Amino acid sequence: MKTIYLDNAGTTKMSKSVINSMLPYFDEIYGNPSSLHSVGQISKEHLENAREIIAKCINADKNEIYFTSGGSESDNWAIETACKFGKLKGKNHIITTNIEHHAILHSLLEKQKQGFDVTFLPVNENGIIKIDDLKKAITNKTCLVTIMFANNEIGSLQPIEEIGKICSENNILFHTDAVQAVGHIQVDVKNMKIDMLSSSAHKYHGPKGVGFMFAKKGTPLFNFMHGGAQEGNKRGGTENLASIVGMSTALQEAVAEMNEISQKIKPMRDKLFSELSKIEHSKINGDLNKRLPNNFNMSFEGIEGESLLLLLNDDGICASSGSACTSGSLDPSHVLLAIGLPHEVAHGSLRLTLSKYTTEEEINYVIKIVPKVVEYLRKISPVWDELQKGKRKFVL
Ligand SMILES: *Cc1c(COP(=O)(O)O)cnc(C)c1O
């Protein structure tokens, strides 16, 4: 059976051009960019070239890009640096949302233990914050606003430009976890007044274990990884040149193909919504318009998301019920709870995330299989039985 991969928010397949662009760096261009000899200096040139390509893709300057091991490291670094800087200025308040990725949420829970005061802004039923809530939350102690660009579970997009404007007017550092946005939708750090941004290559057909942090010129960036003088003395460690070049190829390609891919996969995604909405007692999660083009998320009452995933997997469909990080546990997704879904409904959710490799045939197959699997699961579900007999009330 052919595998249909619809978990591209979890990770993506590398494109052939990305793989090819990386190959010379394993044997031909192998120097350490910090070495002064010719072999090292050639590597240095390639490293700086990749930095320039990446900077252009988000309208940044070359010296504002810092290479990291991925989204989680960039998120941790941004929070760490803003907190250190805040402390020096006697500020200890951070504003975020309650739908952030765990790399942000767990870092902030750690900061709370260290005495930082964290405001978790609520989101509306579509997963978007209210600008007024942000304005009201700001105090003279606020040292950081960290709000994700696009949500990894329900694809909702935050009003980043407005948030950037408010932070800039109030002189507060603004960080955004843009791991799901970069390479998928337009990101312009200058127009959006972003101070710090996290990105990860494996979410846009680049290699895993590499990413970058954008930090606007003048942003107080503290040394996070102590070591050599790499990355402007801010992050020690010999650069992962092959992966960095792979990331630059992947991002350049993603940005060049962005509109074309979006036009190709949006209709497929919308077809999933319109067809699977025909399943009774179901609900679309997230905003239909302010949404990533490749994200589908729905809840089906009376079923278990885990069982749904396992049965879909038996039919060759790779899907997700929440974020990859929570799929190991039985807790319902914090994002689905934050948009107001009751626990039992949040449990019965399905996330499908498309990519440029997704085909019309695959989508048609999914549209055929999902209703059958949902029907089967409901037939054997004690909860569905109670709903049918009126012993329990339908929520959807
Ligand atoms: C995947 C993801 C991360 C983590 O990135 P890694 O490179 O896997 O560490 C952080 N934030 C969001 C929104 C993500 O989707």
The ligand as an SDF file (V2000), in Angstrom:
LIG
                    3D

 15 15  0  0  0  0  0  0  0  0999 V2000
    8.1470   22.3110   14.9030 C   0  0  0  0  0  0  0  0  0  0  0  0
    7.9100   23.5330   15.6990 C   0  0  0  0  0  0  0  0  0  0  0  0
    8.8490   23.9770   16.6470 C   0  0  0  0  0  0  0  0  0  0  0  0
   10.0970   23.1860   16.9730 C   0  0  0  0  0  0  0  0  0  0  0  0
   11.0180   23.1970   15.9460 O   0  0  0  0  0  0  0  0  0  0  0  0
   12.2150   22.1160   15.9410 P   0  0  0  0  0  0  0  0  0  0  0  0
   13.0950   22.5380   14.8390 O   0  0  0  0  0  0  0  0  0  0  0  0
   11.5750   20.7920   15.6950 O   0  0  0  0  0  0  0  0  0  0  0  0
   12.8700   22.2080   17.2690 O   0  0  0  0  0  0  0  0  0  0  0  0
    8.5970   25.1420   17.3170 C   0  0  0  0  0  0  0  0  0  0  0  0
    7.4830   25.8590   17.0740 N   0  0  0  0  0  0  0  0  0  0  0  0
    6.5520   25.4700   16.1770 C   0  0  0  0  0  0  0  0  0  0  0  0
    5.3530   26.3200   15.9470 C   0  0  0  0  0  0  0  0  0  0  0  0
    6.7380   24.2910   15.4660 C   0  0  0  0  0  0  0  0  0  0  0  0
    5.8120   23.9010   14.5940 O   0  0  0  0  0  0  0  0  0  0  0  0
  1  2  1  0
  2  3  1  0
  2 14  2  0
  3  4  1  0
  3 10  2  0
  4  5  1  0
  5  6  1  0
  6  7  2  0
  6  8  1  0
  6  9  1  0
 10 11  1  0
 11 12  2  0
 12 13  1  0
 12 14  1  0
 14 15  1  0
M  END
$$$$
